[in-house]
Each structure stands twice: as structure tokens, then as C-alpha cells.
Amino acid sequence: MQRTSITLPRLFLLWLSIGLQSFGGGMATGALIRRTAIEQEKWLDEAEYARQSSLCSVVPGMNLLSLTILIGYRVAGTPGVVISLLGLLLPSVSMALLITAAFIHLRHNPAVQKALTYGIVPATVGLGLYTTGQNALALLRESGEQGKSVLAVSLALIVAGVVLFGIFRLPVFGVLVGGGVCGAIFEVWYQRRYRKDPPT
């Protein structure tokens, strides 16, 4: 597994910076992690990040913590996992305690309610759409490079995921496992068909 030459103190500061800016919840944090890992530090390319994010969706619990663990280990091994988690969680845990205490006294304030409803929530949704869109573009770009049939299957699985979860309300785990099975079956078929005659 590829490692970088980054020092543990610098790794801690990078994750601490993400933690300090993680206002708005998981979507905002995901956007910050993506920017740091791909654009700033180049630990991963877009396709690798999309794969890591998808892998984290399969396991139960908080996906961003799983993603932090994977990236921390990739960058600096086991110490990188500890440092990355500590840097990411320290600000949020500390600030959550302070904000909770303050919110008890301010939760009925109309200005606070308006700021949450018409300001922070829409901005958070925008960050989530951006991150999701970038992951989708990376997936589709990589699929398109492998051929039209791979691109078609990727598009079909994206649509199927939306329909099965959004309309038919299937469990998340079932949708993810079903997608993985379909992908594996297609890969076996694809390799057998194009083993001697690769697509152009």
C-alpha cells in the first residue's frame, strides 16, 4: 500500500483543520476530506476516492470515520489512523459540548431557527450535492474509459440504486450488496467476452 512522507504532526494538523471546518455535518466534512485528500495532498485520485467512499458505505456505522481510517492507514499506517481520528474528532467533540450547552438557551430564538432552516441546511445540502456529483463524475469517467458497456452498467446501477432505495424503500445494505453482486457478475461476463478481443 502506498505511503507518503508526511510527518505525523502535519497529518494531525491537516485533520484538525478539517475537524475545525466541519460545520454542517457529514456532507460538509466529506467535501473537506475530498478536497484535502485529492486536490491538496494528492493522497488519492478521484477514482480511488470514489472507490474508498463506496467501500465505506458497505460497513455499518459512520462512513466518514471509516473513510478517515482508510486514508489515515494509507498515508501513515496504524499511527496514521490514530492521528487522523484524533485530529478529526477533537474539535467536533469539544465544540459539540459547548454548542449543546449554548443551544439549550438559544433554541427558541427566532433568529437562530431561521439561520438553521434557511441558511445552514441549504448550504449543507449544496456541499453534499457537490461531493456526490464529483464522485459520480469520477466513476462515470473511469467507466467510460473502459468501454461503452461498462459505462452503461454503471449508469444502470446508479439509477437502480436511486429507484430501489428512494421508491421501493429497500434496505441500504441490500441495495449495496445487490449492486456488488451485479458488478461482479458483469465483470466475469466482460472478462470472458473480451479476453481475446478487447473493446476499442
N, C-alpha and C positions, 0 to 999 in steps of 0.2 A: 504494500500500500504506500502510495506517495506521501512523503512527509516534506514539510517546509523547514526553513532555517529560522523561523520566527522564535523569539525568546518567550518564555512563559510570562514574564511581566508585561510584555507588549500584547500577548494574546489576552491576558486578563483585562488590560485597558481597552482593547477592542470590544470585547464582550460587555464590559462595564459601560462603554459608550452606547452600545445597543440597548442595554437594560435601562439606561437613563433616558433614552429617547422613545421608549416603548409605550407611549401614550396611545390609548385606543384599543388595546387588546392584541389578540393573536394576529390579526391581519396586518396591523402596523408593524408588529415585531417581525413577522415574516418578510415584509418588504425591506426592513432594515438588514435582516440576516442575508437576504438575497443580494442586496447592494454590496454588503461587505465581502461576502464570500466570492461573488462573481466579478463585480466591477472594480472594487478597491483592492482586495488582496489576491484575487485570481486563484483561490484555492480550488475552485470548481469552474467548469464551463457551464453554459446554460443547460445543455442536455444532461450532464451529470447531476446538476442541481435538481432538475425536474425528476430524475430517477430517484434521487435520495428522498425528495419530498414525497413521492408516491410510495416508496418503501415505508416511510414513517407513518403513512396513513393506514397501513395494514395492521400495525400493532396498536393495542389499546392504550389509553392514556393521552397525555398532551403531546400532540405531534411535534410542536416546536421544541420541546425538551428532547425528544428522540432525535430530531434533526441537529440540535446543538451537540448531543453526544456523538453522533456520527461525524460531524465536521470537526469537533474537538479531537476525536481519536485520529482522524485522517491527518490533521495538522501536527499534532504533538503526542500521539499515543495516549496511554492512560492518564498521565499528568494533564494532558490537554483537555480530557473530558472533565476532570475535576475543576480546573481553572476556568474553563468555558462556562460550566454550570454556575460556578460561584459568581463570576462576573455578570452573567445574565440575570441571576435571581436576586442578588444582593440589593440593587436599587428597588426592584418591584416589591420585595417583601418589606423593606423598610418604609417605602412610600405608601404601601397599602395600609400599613398600621396607622400612619399619620392621617391619610386621607379618610379612612374609615371613621376615625375619631372626629375629624372635622365635618364629615358629611352628615353625621348624626345631627349636628346643629344647623346644617345648611340645606338639608334635603327638601324642605318645604319652601325654600326661597324661589320665587318665580324666575328670577334671572338665571339661577343655577339650572333649573329644569329646562329652560329654553336653550341654554348653552349646550346641554347634553343632547336634547332632542333634535335641534335644528343646526347644530354645529359639529359636535364631536362625532355623533353617529354617522351622518352623511360622509364626513371626511374619512372615517374608518372604512366605510363601505367602498369608497373610491380607492383607497390603498389596497384593499383586498381584491378588487377587480383588476387593478394594475398587475399585482403579483400573479394572480391566476392567469391573466392574459399572457404574461411573459412566459410562464411555464407552458401554456398551451402552444404558443408560437414556437418555442424550442422543440417541443415534442413533434409538432407537425413539420417543422423544418427538417429535423433528423429523419422522420418517416419519409418525407418527400425525396430525400437524397437516396433512400434505399429502393425507391420504386413506387409506381402508382398504386399497386395493390397494397403495399404496406401503409401508404397514406390513407387509402380508402378504409382499411381496417381500423386505423387509429381514429379516424373521424366517426366511424360507426360505433366504436366503443365509447367515445365521448358522448355521443347522442344517447346511446343506450343507458349510460350511467345517469344522465340527467332524467331520462324518462322513468327508469326503474326506481330511482330514489325519489325524484320530485313528484311523480304522478302516482306510481304504484306503491310508494312508501316501503320498498323493500329495505331490510336492514343494511347498514353501511358495510358491515363485514361480508354479507352475502354478495353485494354488488362488487366489492373489491376482489373477492375470491373468484366470482364468475368471470370478471374481466381478466384475471390472471390465467384462468383455465382456457378462455378463448384465445388469449395471446399465445399461450404455449401450444395449443392445437394448430393455430395458424403458422407458428414458427416451424413446427415439424413438417407441415404441408409445404411451406415455402422452401425449406431446405431440400426436400425431396424433389420438388419440381424444378428448381433452378440450380441444382448441384452441378449439372453438366452444361447448363445453358443459362448463365447469369442474365438478369434483365438489363436492358440498356437504359 
